[in-house]
Amino acid sequence: MRKSDRLFQLINILRKHQPLTAKQLAERLMVSERSIYRYVDDLSVSGIPVYGEPGIGYRLSEGFELPPMQLSSGELEALIAGVSFTASLTGRDFATSAYSLLSKIEAGLPNESEIISSKDRVVRVPAHHRESEVYSLWGKIHSAIVEKCWLSIDYKSLSDVLTVRTVFPLGLFYWGGKWTLGCWCELRSDYRDLRVDRIIKLTPSEHKSILPEHVTLSAYIELKSRKPTDTMLSVAEP
């Protein structure tokens, strides 16, 4: 990535998430903290009102605005590819939102920006995923996560053991070509990973149990980050 692109990216990150420390910015841009210090100096010299507060982080002066959005051909291709993946591999409602987002971004681009036509796109996602059972289940699971409601799930493990579970859905994760539902299992009082393609039936549950305070998406992610990657692909034990 060119230095000018990184500077532009740094400005956009600060506009959305300020204040951020040099360490946090370095992690987001995948560069060293020393590079962040140089970038901030370059922005200041260029007249961009970015300043740092000891112990707090970097900010942009209030009211600072960038000129209309401009995307490179590579960025446009990445955006369209991302929308294609989302539309094909998630659910119908999420796909509609993705296409709507792309339309809004295209409408806000300068007239000289070149949109890659469908016949010229070299990165493609097979649309047959939309005919799979996972495609219809994905939207129901996503809605349950957003609405914070329990689910009753008929689940078949890789050893073909069929169980009925009451779970609280926390997040959807795409691992190795398979979607996994990270959830809290009421029966086991523990986190579980359920492969969406192994779910036989899914319905909203009338279960009214209060979720333990320590059960959160962040806690689930932290727990999984301490385990080998292949555990994320496994199915929960009955």
C-alpha positions in Angstrom: 0.0 0.0 0.0 1.3 3.5 -0.9 2.2 5.8 1.9 -0.5 8.3 0.7 -3.1 5.6 1.0 -2.0 4.8 4.6 -2.2 8.5 5.5 -5.7 8.7 4.1 -6.7 5.5 6.0 -5.3 6.9 9.2 -7.4 10.0 8.8 -10.5 8.0 8.2 -9.8 5.8 11.3 -9.4 8.9 13.5 -12.6 10.5 12.2 -14.6 7.4 13.2 -12.8 6.1 16.4 -10.8 9.0 18.0 -9.0 9.2 20.3 -6.7 6.4 19.5 -3.2 5.7 20.8 -0.2 5.1 18.5 -0.3 1.4 19.4 -4.0 1.1 18.5 -3.4 2.9 15.2 -0.4 0.7 14.5 -2.5 -2.4 15.0 -5.3 -1.2 12.7 -2.9 -0.2 9.9 -0.6 -3.2 10.5 2.5 -1.0 10.8 4.9 -0.2 13.6 4.3 2.5 16.2 7.3 4.4 14.8 5.6 4.5 11.4 2.5 6.1 13.1 4.7 8.8 14.6 6.1 9.6 11.1 2.6 9.6 9.6 1.3 12.0 12.2 4.2 14.3 11.5 3.6 14.1 7.8 -0.1 15.0 8.2 0.7 17.9 10.5 3.2 19.3 8.0 0.5 18.9 5.3 -1.9 21.0 7.3 -4.2 18.2 8.6 -5.2 19.2 12.2 -4.2 16.0 14.0 -2.9 16.3 17.6 -2.0 14.0 20.4 -2.8 14.1 24.1 -0.4 12.3 26.5 -2.1 9.2 27.9 -5.2 9.6 25.7 -4.2 9.4 22.0 -4.5 11.2 18.8 -7.5 13.3 17.6 -8.6 15.4 14.7 -9.8 19.0 15.3 -13.5 19.2 15.6 -15.2 20.0 12.3 -12.5 18.6 10.1 -13.9 17.2 6.8 -12.3 15.3 3.9 -13.1 16.0 0.3 -15.6 13.7 -1.6 -14.7 10.1 -1.5 -12.3 8.8 -4.1 -11.5 5.1 -4.5 -8.8 3.5 -6.5 -9.6 0.7 -9.0 -8.2 -1.8 -6.5 -10.4 -0.5 -3.7 -13.5 -0.6 -5.9 -12.7 -4.1 -7.0 -12.2 -5.1 -3.3 -15.5 -3.4 -2.4 -17.5 -5.2 -5.1 -15.9 -8.6 -4.2 -16.8 -8.0 -0.6 -20.4 -7.3 -1.5 -20.5 -10.4 -3.7 -19.2 -12.6 -0.9 -21.7 -11.1 1.6 -24.6 -11.5 -0.8 -23.7 -15.1 -1.7 -22.6 -16.5 1.7 -24.9 -14.9 4.3 -28.7 -14.4 4.0 -31.2 -12.7 1.9 -31.8 -9.6 4.1 -28.1 -9.1 4.7 -27.4 -9.5 1.0 -30.0 -6.8 0.2 -28.3 -4.5 2.7 -24.9 -5.1 1.1 -26.2 -4.3 -2.4 -27.9 -1.2 -1.0 -24.6 -0.1 0.5 -22.8 -0.6 -2.7 -25.3 1.5 -4.6 -25.0 4.4 -2.1 -21.2 4.3 -2.4 -21.3 4.3 -6.2 -23.7 7.2 -6.1 -21.3 9.2 -3.9 -18.2 8.6 -6.1 -16.9 11.3 -8.4 -18.1 10.9 -12.0 -14.6 10.0 -13.2 -14.4 7.0 -10.9 -14.5 3.8 -13.0 -16.9 1.1 -11.8 -15.9 -2.4 -12.9 -18.6 -3.8 -15.1 -20.0 -7.3 -14.3 -18.5 -8.9 -17.4 -15.0 -7.6 -16.5 -14.9 -8.7 -12.9 -12.2 -11.4 -12.3 -13.2 -12.1 -8.7 -16.5 -14.0 -8.5 -18.5 -15.9 -5.9 -20.7 -18.8 -7.1 -24.3 -17.9 -6.6 -25.4 -21.5 -5.9 -24.7 -20.9 -2.2 -27.9 -19.0 -2.1 -29.8 -22.2 -2.8 -28.4 -24.0 0.3 -30.1 -24.6 3.6 -27.4 -22.5 5.3 -28.5 -19.5 3.3 -32.0 -19.5 4.7 -30.9 -20.3 8.3 -28.2 -17.6 8.3 -30.8 -14.8 8.3 -32.8 -16.4 11.1 -29.8 -16.8 13.3 -28.6 -13.2 12.6 -32.0 -11.8 13.5 -32.0 -13.8 16.8 -28.6 -12.4 17.6 -29.7 -8.9 16.9 -32.9 -9.3 18.9 -31.1 -11.2 21.7 -33.5 -14.1 21.9 -33.0 -17.8 22.7 -33.2 -20.4 20.0 -34.3 -24.1 20.0 -32.1 -26.1 17.7 -32.2 -29.6 16.4 -28.6 -30.4 15.8 -26.8 -33.3 14.2 -23.1 -33.8 15.1 -20.5 -35.1 12.7 -21.0 -38.5 14.3 -24.7 -38.2 13.4 -25.9 -37.8 17.0 -29.1 -35.8 17.0 -29.7 -33.5 20.0 -32.2 -30.7 20.8 -30.5 -27.6 22.3 -31.7 -24.4 23.8 -29.0 -21.8 23.1 -28.4 -18.1 23.3 -26.7 -17.0 20.0 -23.7 -14.7 20.3 -22.1 -14.5 16.9 -21.6 -15.9 13.4 -18.1 -16.9 12.3 -16.9 -18.0 8.9 -14.2 -20.7 9.3 -12.7 -22.8 6.6 -15.6 -22.5 4.2 -18.2 -23.2 7.0 -20.3 -20.9 9.1 -20.2 -21.5 12.8 -22.6 -20.2 15.4 -20.9 -19.3 18.7 -23.5 -19.6 21.5 -24.2 -20.3 25.1 -25.8 -23.7 25.7 -28.3 -23.7 28.5 -28.0 -27.5 29.1 -24.2 -27.5 29.4 -23.9 -24.0 31.0 -21.0 -23.4 28.7 -20.1 -21.9 25.3 -20.6 -24.1 22.3 -19.7 -23.9 18.5 -22.4 -25.2 16.2 -21.9 -25.6 12.5 -24.8 -24.0 10.7 -24.8 -26.7 8.0 -25.4 -29.3 10.8 -28.5 -27.5 12.1 -31.6 -29.5 11.1 -34.3 -27.3 12.6 -34.2 -23.8 14.2 -37.1 -22.0 16.0 -37.4 -19.1 18.4 -37.5 -20.4 22.0 -39.9 -19.3 24.8 -37.0 -19.9 27.2 -36.8 -17.0 29.7 -33.7 -17.9 31.6 -31.4 -14.9 32.4 -28.1 -15.1 30.7 -25.2 -15.1 33.2 -23.4 -11.8 33.4 -20.1 -13.2 32.3 -21.5 -14.5 29.1 -20.8 -12.1 26.2 -19.5 -12.2 22.7 -16.2 -10.6 23.7 -15.7 -13.3 26.4 -16.5 -16.0 23.9 -14.0 -14.6 21.3 -11.3 -14.3 24.0 -11.9 -17.9 25.1 -11.6 -19.1 21.5 -8.5 -17.1 20.8 -6.7 -19.1 23.4 -7.5 -22.4 21.6 -6.1 -24.0 18.4 -7.9 -22.9 15.2 -9.2 -26.4 14.5 -11.3 -26.3 17.6 -13.3 -23.5 15.9 -14.3 -26.0 13.2 -15.3 -28.8 15.5 -18.9 -29.5 16.5 -20.0 -29.3 20.1 -20.3 -32.5 22.0 -23.9 -33.6 23.0 
